[in-house]
């Protein structure tokens, strides 16, 4: 099977989208069956890969394809609705979208990820309990240079920063949206999906 990934199109992508819609637990919206391997489809693939203990790269190869539900003729059981909160960080399009039970809550653009040598890490992560309204990096010092920091992968965080300047691996979210994102996150359980780094 040919690997399918972001920006691919065609009937095989429609099959993946339909299978993902039957694929069980999700915090992201159900997909439109539109044959476009877009950012949301990539996010759903990464979420599925993580939940099925596969390599989380957003690419549908033989291992991911083998785990996807098989769609039978006339299959019409409605999938369970999305449950929980997630943040989709789309560095292909420099956009961040938050979802609450599959419904978009915040759309923020532009954002910036890591520069060469400090690329943001692609994958699906659980946001940690380390959520700091005021924060300065000890590794890359500067007064309050990581305000509204929401950590998700060791030292990587969503935080306030210039969206026209690439980071040292974090995701720069412009003001005032960084504060809105911080307040939206509160102390709830959140998955962070980062793609396109």
N, C-alpha and C positions, 0 to 999 in steps of 0.2 A: 504494500500500500504506500502511495505517495504521501509524504508528510504534508499536512495542511496547517496554515498559520495565518496570522494577521495579514489582511489585504487580499487573500485568496478569494475566489468567487466560484460559484457553480453548484451543480446538483449535489455533489458530495458534501458541500458546506451545509446545504439545506438538511441533509440527513443527520449531520452532527448537531445542528440546532434543534431538530426535532427530538433526537435522542437525549440531549441535555435537558430539554423540557420535561422529560420523563425520569431524569436522573436522580431524583430524591432531593435531599436537603440542599437548600440554597438560601442565601441572603440577598441575592441579586434578582432583578426582574426576570420573568420568563421571557424567552427570546422571540422576536418576530422571525418567522421562517422566510428570510429574504435573500438567501444565497450569498450574503456578504459576510465574510469573516472580519467583523468590525471589532472595536474595542470591547464592547459588552460581551460579544461572543468569546473573545480572548479571555476576559475576566471570568466568564462562566467555565471555560475549559480549565483555567488555573485553579479555580475553586474546586472543581470536580477532581482534578489531579491530586490536590492536597488531601481532600477527604478520602481518596482511595489509595493514599500512600504511594503515589507515582511521582516522578520527577516533575516539578512545577515549572514548566517553561512555556505554557500556552500553545504548544504545538501538538496537533493530533497526529501521532505516529501509531505504530502497530500496538504498543502497550496500552495507550489511552483508548484507542479504538476498540480493543478487546474487552475493555471494562465498561464501555458505554452500553446502555440498555438496547436490546434488539427491539425494533419496532415491528410488530405484527400487523397483518392486514386488519383494518377496521378498529384498531386499538384506539379507544376513546376515553379511557379512565382519566379524569382530570388530575393533574399533578397537585401535590400539596402546595399551599401558598408559601411564598418566601417568609422566613422567620428570622428576626434579629437585625442587627445593624452592621453595615460594612462601608468601607471607603474604597472606591476604585480610583487608583492613581494612573492615569493614562498619559504616559510621557511621549507616546507617538504624537498626540495632539495637544500636549501641554494643558491637560484638563483634569480636574479632580471632581468627582461626584460622590456624594454620600447617599446611602440608601437606608431606609428604615422599613423593614418588612417588604423589601422590593420596590418601595416608592421613593423616588428621588426627593431628597430634602434640600441639598445644597449643590449648586453647580458653580465651580470656581475655575476661571481661566483668565490669563495664562498662569501657569505654575512653572517651576524649574526643578530639574533633578541634578544629579551629580555630574561634574566635569570629567574629562578624560583622566584616568588614574584614580578617580574617586567616584566611579559610577554608582548610582543607587542600585540596590540589590533587587532583582526581579523575584517575585514569589508571592506567597500568601502567608501572612503573619497575624498573630494575635496582638492587638495593641496592648502594651504593658500597662501596669498601674502607675508607671512613672509619667505623670502629666503635670507639667510645670508652667504656671502662668508667666513667671519671670525666670529666665535661665541664660547663663553665659557659658559657652563651650570652654572647657579647660584645654582642649587640644588645639582649638582655633579661637583664641581669646578675642573678645570684643564686648563692650558693654551691652548687655541684654541682646546679644546677637542671635539668641534662639528663643525669644519670647513665644508664649503659647505653644510650647513643645509637647507633642504627643509621640512618645517613643514606641516603636513597633519592632525593630530589629537591632538589638544591641544598641549601638550609638546612633542609629539612624532614626530620624523623627520627622514628622510633619511639623513645621514651625514657621513663624513669620519671617519673611525674607523677600528680597527683591526678585521678582519673577524673571527679570532680564539678566540675572547673574546666576550662573550655575554654582551648585553647592559642593561640599565635600562629602556627598553621599546622601544628604538629607533631601527633603522636598521643601522648596521655598514656596510659601503661600503668602500672597500679598495682603497688606492691611487694607481694609478692616476685616477681611474674610478669615484671616488666621484666628482672630478672636472669636468670630462666629463659629468656626469649626471647633475650636477648643470648648466653647460653651455647649455646642451640640453634642460633643463626645461625652462630656460630664464624666461619670465614673462607670459607664455602661460597658458591657462586653462588645468589642468591635473587632471585625476582621479587616485587615488592610491588604489590598491586592495591588501590587506595583508591577507595571508592564512597560516595555519599550525603553528600558534603560540601556 
